[in-house]
């Protein structure tokens, strides 16, 4: 297509035309429908779907990517195992089984009992004797999965280079100078979190994001965006306002930590107490909070998240790639590592 347009432009320099250039007609594969002479392209269709149902569009895109990525990871793992097995003159199946056997620890009776006691409420009154075989199989499967993941991780480091060229869906997220952030604006990776101060899962992911900053330092910038789920977290909106009042005095992140440490006490008087505890100007903070100075700012975060299709918290975007829920450090780090490898 680019070559055809280039040739058309060049030829126009060397000839005359008695009629205006014809409108570009989309190729058959680009057309979603035709209404008379009107061609509705697949891009137009996709753009309209995104506008009408941003959450559904984002979810469908991500589900398609996740399915394909899982299949790709399985194929990469098979290729790495086959390459390692070849070096040892073994079949892939024999190599994999030998490696797993060396890594898997047998599940003992104490493991079964501990699991049973830790999950007694899910046992529906069934005895340890009844549940023991199923628990043992479950724990053994966990061991196998963990051992295989460890093996593939080692082969990725020691085996042939793996470059993932399959691109995930990416979303454009505006980050302004006013958004609370830790790290340089020039960092190769920007992590944007849409969060809610009353959400227990947001509280759970906060230490994970601290670990990210401690591990990656200047390579990652962490940005906060408000997305209070007011239907289920009635104190979250005011807590978001309060955090920005603290930001006015240069202590957003300290106040952020204080709110997550006290999720069960987020009434206005509590919010003012936390400000005083952090040594903020109590009068200025109180005026800021009582007048809802930053109410519009919090609403802007909700509007922005809704346009992106955010419908739960925490929702994290890493260079525009979405991760939903309180993902473990390993999942977040894997995406960051991929982004850093691409930046090189």
C-alpha positions as CSV (number, residue, x, y, z in Angstrom):
1,X,0.0,0.0,0.0
2,X,2.8,2.4,0.9
3,X,4.6,1.7,-2.3
4,X,1.4,2.3,-4.4
5,X,0.9,5.6,-2.7
6,X,4.5,6.6,-3.3
7,X,4.3,5.7,-7.0
8,X,1.0,7.7,-7.4
9,X,2.7,10.8,-5.8
10,X,5.7,10.5,-8.0
11,X,3.7,10.1,-11.2
12,X,1.6,13.1,-10.3
13,X,4.7,15.2,-10.6
14,X,5.2,14.2,-14.2
15,X,1.7,14.4,-15.7
16,X,-1.5,16.4,-15.8
17,X,-4.9,15.3,-14.6
18,X,-8.2,16.7,-15.9
19,X,-10.1,15.3,-12.9
20,X,-9.5,15.3,-9.1
21,X,-7.8,12.2,-7.7
22,X,-10.2,9.4,-7.0
23,X,-11.0,8.8,-3.3
24,X,-8.9,5.9,-1.9
25,X,-11.1,2.8,-1.8
26,X,-10.4,0.4,1.1
27,X,-9.2,-3.0,0.1
28,X,-11.7,-5.8,0.4
29,X,-10.1,-7.1,3.6
30,X,-10.4,-3.6,5.2
31,X,-14.1,-3.3,4.6
32,X,-16.6,-4.3,7.3
33,X,-19.6,-3.3,5.3
34,X,-20.8,-1.3,2.3
35,X,-23.9,0.9,2.3
36,X,-24.3,2.0,-1.3
37,X,-21.0,3.8,-2.1
38,X,-20.2,4.2,1.6
39,X,-17.5,1.8,2.9
40,X,-17.4,1.1,6.6
41,X,-13.9,0.0,7.4
42,X,-12.8,-2.4,10.1
43,X,-10.9,0.4,11.8
44,X,-14.0,2.6,11.9
45,X,-15.9,-0.4,13.3
46,X,-13.3,-1.0,16.0
47,X,-13.2,2.7,16.9
48,X,-17.0,2.8,17.3
49,X,-17.0,-0.3,19.4
50,X,-14.3,1.2,21.7
51,X,-16.4,4.4,22.0
52,X,-19.6,2.6,22.7
53,X,-18.3,0.0,25.1
54,X,-14.7,0.8,26.3
55,X,-14.7,-1.8,29.0
56,X,-16.0,-4.6,26.7
57,X,-13.6,-3.6,23.9
58,X,-10.6,-3.6,26.3
59,X,-11.6,-6.9,27.8
60,X,-12.1,-8.6,24.5
61,X,-8.7,-7.3,23.2
62,X,-7.0,-8.4,26.4
63,X,-8.7,-11.9,26.4
64,X,-7.6,-12.5,22.8
65,X,-4.0,-11.4,23.6
66,X,-3.9,-13.5,26.8
67,X,-5.0,-16.6,24.9
68,X,-2.5,-16.2,22.2
69,X,0.2,-15.3,24.6
70,X,-0.4,-18.5,26.6
71,X,-0.2,-20.5,23.4
72,X,3.0,-18.7,22.4
73,X,4.6,-19.2,25.8
74,X,3.9,-22.9,25.6
75,X,5.5,-23.1,22.1
76,X,8.5,-21.2,23.3
77,X,8.9,-23.6,26.2
78,X,8.7,-26.6,24.0
79,X,11.4,-25.1,21.7
80,X,13.7,-24.4,24.6
81,X,13.2,-27.9,26.1
82,X,13.8,-29.5,22.6
83,X,17.1,-27.5,22.2
84,X,18.3,-28.4,25.7
85,X,17.4,-32.1,25.2
86,X,19.3,-32.2,21.9
87,X,22.5,-31.1,23.6
88,X,22.2,-34.0,26.0
89,X,21.2,-36.6,23.3
90,X,17.8,-37.1,25.0
91,X,14.3,-36.9,23.8
92,X,12.4,-33.7,24.9
93,X,10.1,-35.9,27.0
94,X,12.9,-37.7,28.8
95,X,14.9,-34.5,29.4
96,X,11.9,-32.7,30.9
97,X,10.9,-35.6,33.1
98,X,14.5,-35.9,34.5
99,X,14.7,-32.2,35.2
100,X,11.3,-32.1,36.9
101,X,12.1,-35.2,39.0
102,X,15.3,-33.4,40.3
103,X,13.2,-30.3,41.3
104,X,10.0,-31.8,42.7
105,X,9.8,-32.4,46.4
106,X,7.6,-35.2,47.6
107,X,4.4,-34.1,49.3
108,X,4.4,-35.4,52.9
109,X,1.7,-36.0,55.4
110,X,2.5,-32.8,57.2
111,X,2.0,-30.8,54.0
112,X,-1.5,-32.4,53.6
113,X,-2.5,-31.7,57.2
114,X,-1.3,-28.1,57.0
115,X,-3.2,-27.5,53.8
116,X,-6.4,-29.1,55.3
117,X,-6.2,-27.0,58.5
118,X,-5.5,-23.8,56.6
119,X,-8.5,-24.3,54.3
120,X,-10.9,-26.0,56.8
121,X,-13.7,-23.6,55.8
122,X,-13.6,-24.8,52.2
123,X,-13.8,-28.5,53.2
124,X,-17.6,-28.4,53.7
125,X,-17.3,-30.6,56.8
126,X,-15.5,-33.4,55.1
127,X,-12.8,-35.2,57.1
128,X,-9.1,-35.1,56.6
129,X,-9.2,-38.8,55.6
130,X,-11.7,-38.1,52.9
131,X,-9.9,-35.0,51.5
132,X,-6.3,-36.3,51.8
133,X,-6.0,-37.9,48.4
134,X,-7.4,-34.8,46.6
135,X,-5.2,-32.5,48.6
136,X,-2.2,-34.6,47.9
137,X,-2.9,-34.5,44.1
138,X,-3.4,-30.7,44.2
139,X,-0.2,-30.1,46.1
140,X,1.7,-32.5,43.7
141,X,0.3,-30.6,40.7
142,X,1.4,-27.3,42.3
143,X,4.9,-28.7,42.8
144,X,5.1,-29.9,39.2
145,X,3.9,-26.5,37.8
146,X,6.4,-24.6,40.0
147,X,9.2,-27.0,38.9
148,X,8.4,-26.6,35.2
149,X,8.2,-22.8,35.5
150,X,11.6,-22.8,37.2
151,X,13.0,-25.0,34.5
152,X,11.7,-22.8,31.7
153,X,13.0,-19.7,33.5
154,X,16.5,-21.2,33.7
155,X,16.4,-22.3,30.0
156,X,15.3,-18.7,29.0
157,X,18.5,-17.5,30.6
158,X,20.9,-20.2,29.5
159,X,19.4,-21.3,26.2
160,X,19.0,-19.5,22.9
161,X,17.8,-15.9,23.0
162,X,14.1,-15.5,23.1
163,X,12.6,-12.3,21.6
164,X,8.8,-12.0,21.8
165,X,7.7,-10.0,18.8
166,X,3.9,-10.6,19.4
167,X,2.7,-7.2,20.5
168,X,0.1,-6.9,23.3
169,X,-2.7,-4.3,23.3
170,X,-1.5,-0.9,24.5
171,X,-3.5,2.0,25.8
172,X,-2.6,5.7,25.6
173,X,-2.7,7.2,29.1
174,X,-2.1,10.8,29.6
175,X,0.3,11.5,32.5
176,X,0.5,15.2,33.6
177,X,3.0,17.0,35.8
178,X,0.3,17.1,38.5
179,X,-0.2,13.4,38.7
180,X,1.5,11.9,41.9
181,X,4.5,10.0,40.6
182,X,7.8,8.5,41.9
183,X,10.6,8.3,39.4
184,X,11.9,10.2,36.4
185,X,9.6,11.2,33.5
186,X,12.3,9.9,31.2
187,X,12.2,6.4,32.7
188,X,11.9,3.7,30.0
189,X,9.0,2.1,31.8
190,X,6.0,4.0,33.2
191,X,3.6,2.1,35.5
192,X,0.2,3.8,36.0
193,X,-2.0,2.5,38.7
194,X,-5.7,3.3,38.9
195,X,-6.5,2.7,42.6
196,X,-8.9,3.2,45.5
197,X,-7.8,3.9,49.0
198,X,-10.6,1.8,50.5
199,X,-10.0,-1.2,48.3
200,X,-8.3,-4.2,50.1
201,X,-6.7,-5.5,46.9
202,X,-5.2,-2.0,46.3
203,X,-3.7,-2.2,49.8
204,X,-2.3,-5.6,49.0
205,X,-0.5,-4.5,45.8
206,X,1.0,-1.4,47.5
207,X,4.0,-3.3,48.9
208,X,4.5,-5.0,45.6
209,X,4.8,-1.6,43.9
210,X,7.3,-0.6,46.5
211,X,9.3,-3.7,45.7
212,X,9.2,-2.7,42.0
213,X,10.7,0.7,42.8
214,X,13.3,-0.8,45.1
215,X,14.3,-3.3,42.5
216,X,14.3,-1.2,39.3
217,X,15.1,2.2,40.6
218,X,15.3,4.9,37.9
219,X,14.2,2.4,35.2
220,X,10.5,2.6,36.3
221,X,8.3,5.5,37.0
222,X,5.2,4.8,39.2
223,X,2.1,7.1,38.7
224,X,-1.1,7.2,40.8
225,X,-4.5,7.7,39.2
226,X,-7.8,8.0,41.3
227,X,-10.5,5.4,40.7
228,X,-12.7,5.2,43.8
229,X,-15.4,2.6,43.6
230,X,-17.9,4.7,45.5
231,X,-20.7,2.1,45.2
232,X,-18.9,-0.2,47.5
233,X,-16.3,2.1,49.1
234,X,-18.1,5.2,50.3
235,X,-15.1,6.7,52.0
236,X,-12.7,6.3,49.0
237,X,-13.6,9.5,47.1
238,X,-12.9,11.8,50.1
239,X,-9.8,9.8,50.9
240,X,-8.6,10.5,47.3
241,X,-9.3,14.2,47.8
242,X,-7.3,14.1,51.1
243,X,-4.3,12.5,49.4
244,X,-4.2,15.4,47.0
245,X,-4.5,17.9,49.8
246,X,-1.4,16.2,51.3
247,X,0.2,16.5,47.9
248,X,-0.2,20.2,48.0
249,X,2.2,20.1,51.0
250,X,4.6,17.7,49.3
251,X,3.6,14.5,51.1
252,X,1.3,12.5,48.8
253,X,3.2,9.2,49.1
254,X,3.6,9.4,52.9
255,X,-0.1,10.1,53.2
256,X,-0.9,7.4,50.7
257,X,0.9,4.9,52.9
258,X,-1.0,6.1,56.0
259,X,-4.4,5.7,54.3
260,X,-3.6,2.1,53.3
261,X,-2.4,1.3,56.8
262,X,-5.8,2.6,58.2
263,X,-8.4,1.5,55.6
264,X,-11.0,0.9,58.3
265,X,-10.9,4.6,59.5
266,X,-11.3,7.0,56.6
267,X,-13.9,9.4,57.9
268,X,-13.1,13.2,57.5
269,X,-11.9,13.5,61.1
270,X,-9.6,10.5,60.6
271,X,-8.2,12.0,57.4
272,X,-7.4,15.2,59.2
273,X,-5.7,13.3,62.1
274,X,-3.4,11.5,59.6
275,X,-2.4,14.9,58.2
276,X,-1.5,16.2,61.6
277,X,0.4,13.0,62.4
278,X,2.5,13.6,59.3
279,X,3.3,17.2,60.4
280,X,1.2,18.9,57.7
281,X,-0.3,22.4,58.2
282,X,-3.6,21.3,59.8
283,X,-5.5,24.5,59.0
284,X,-4.5,24.5,55.3
285,X,-5.3,20.7,55.0
286,X,-8.6,21.1,56.7
287,X,-9.7,24.0,54.4
288,X,-8.6,22.0,51.4
289,X,-10.6,18.9,52.5
290,X,-13.7,20.8,53.7
291,X,-14.0,22.7,50.4
292,X,-13.4,19.7,48.2
293,X,-10.6,21.5,46.5
294,X,-9.6,18.4,44.7
295,X,-13.0,16.8,44.1
296,X,-12.9,17.5,40.4
297,X,-9.4,16.0,40.1
298,X,-10.6,12.7,41.6
299,X,-13.6,12.8,39.2
300,X,-11.2,13.3,36.3
301,X,-9.4,10.2,37.3
302,X,-12.6,8.2,37.3
303,X,-13.6,9.6,33.9
304,X,-10.2,8.8,32.4
305,X,-10.2,5.2,33.8
306,X,-13.8,4.7,32.5
307,X,-12.7,5.8,29.0
308,X,-9.9,3.2,29.1
309,X,-12.3,0.5,30.2
310,X,-11.2,0.3,33.9
311,X,-14.0,-1.4,35.9
312,X,-12.1,-2.7,38.9
313,X,-9.2,-1.8,41.2
314,X,-6.3,-2.0,41.1
315,X,-5.8,-1.8,37.4
316,X,-2.2,-1.2,36.3
317,X,-0.8,-0.1,33.0
318,X,2.8,-0.8,32.2
319,X,3.8,1.2,29.2
320,X,0.1,1.0,28.2
321,X,-0.1,-2.8,28.8
322,X,-2.9,-3.6,31.2
323,X,-2.8,-5.9,34.3
324,X,-5.9,-6.2,36.4
325,X,-6.1,-7.1,40.1
326,X,-3.4,-7.4,42.8
327,X,-0.9,-9.3,40.6
328,X,2.1,-10.8,42.4
329,X,5.5,-9.2,42.0
330,X,6.7,-11.9,39.5
331,X,3.9,-11.1,37.1
332,X,4.6,-7.4,37.1
333,X,8.3,-7.9,36.9
334,X,8.0,-10.1,33.9
335,X,6.2,-7.4,32.0
336,X,8.7,-4.7,33.1
337,X,11.6,-6.9,32.0
338,X,10.0,-7.4,28.6
339,X,9.5,-3.6,28.2
340,X,13.1,-3.0,29.3
341,X,14.4,-5.5,26.7
342,X,12.5,-3.7,24.0
343,X,13.8,-0.3,25.0
344,X,17.3,-1.6,24.4
